[in-house]
Amino acid sequence: MNTVFAAPVFDTTVIFEGKELFKGKSAAENWAKKLGAELECVTTVEKIGTGWAIFGNVDGEDCIWAIMGQRLKRINRE
C-alpha cells in the first residue's frame, strides 16, 4: 500500500525552533492536498516562523505535520 507518510519529501525546507518546515507555501499546499486525501480530512497550511506546516483535524484532534528525515511527521506546536 502506498502512503503519503512513506513518500520522500524533496522540497526545500527551513529549520525554525528545531522543526523542519516547508520553505514554500505551494509545496506545503501540495503535500496538504495529498495528506488530506489519504486521511480523509480537511487540511490547510499555516506559516510558523520562517516556514510552512500542514494543519488538520483527525478524529476530533487538531494535528500539525512537518518534515523529519524527508518524510511527513506529526509534530507538537510549542
Buried (B, 14 or more C-beta within 10 A) or exposed (E): EEEBEEEEBEBEBBEBEEBBBBBBBEBBBBBBBBBBEBBEEEBEBEEBEEBBBBBBEEEEEEBBBBBEEEEBBEBEEE
